[in-house]
Amino acid sequence: MRVFIGYGYNDQDRWVEAYVFPLVEAFGCKVVHGKVAYGGALAPDVVDLIRGSDAMIGFTTRREALGPNQFTTHPWVIQELVTAYTHIPSIPFVEVREEGVSPGGMIEAHNARRIDYREADRVLCLLQIAQALRRLLEQGKVTTVRLGPESVAQAISILLDDPTFRAMSQVLRGDVELPPQPIAVLPIKGGLFVKSRDIREGDLVRITISACSQTWRSSYESLEAYNLDLVLR
């Protein structure tokens, strides 16, 4: 699995390369980063790297002092985290925020995905990163499913670029229906496919696609067969 790591490319953050990179690789993952392309705005090549990754860890560490124990952070790391969050489907991520940094905005609203970092407690931070990484890998597992039957897939493929096109995925976990989530429909050679993340053993998945006042929906099914049949509702 590919894990994108966003961090400050400076001496202060060199510990990320020295300790976090080997930690991620010890989990059998490939480290991805945008060091060669960083700058003011987020480069398209970096956006593509994030979108092609299975999970992300973003380090919002201190950059410039604003006042007593108040610091800015690296704007490109914030942009990278936002890119992971807004991707459809969202790419699992965790933010590692250094003490005194307040980036605000969208990331501030998602503290449940945050690890607090103090330089004096770096070992504790690395332990929490390892624990978070295991969760990220579970969330980042991707199951690719082919949509059928072929006649329905052909009808849907014509509408992929229609402005009313919408595709949603919903998981039945035990007796609980999880909230529907947007999902991308991909025209890959051989048919139409969707890629689902964080599908656990025993989960059942239902796909609903709508466009031009038409709606297709599958039943709740296991993805172990790697096929889902939709019918016009």
Secondary structure by P-SEA (a helix, b strand, c coil): cbbbbbcccccccccccccaaaaaaaabbbbbbccccccccccaaaaaaaaacccbbbbbccccccccccccccaaaaaaaaaaaacccccccccccccccccccccccccccbbbbbccaaaaaaaaaaaaaaaaaaaabbbbbbbcaaaaaaaaaaacccccbbbbbbbbcccccccbbbbbbbbcccccccccccccccbbbbbbbbcccbbbbbccccccccbbbbbcc
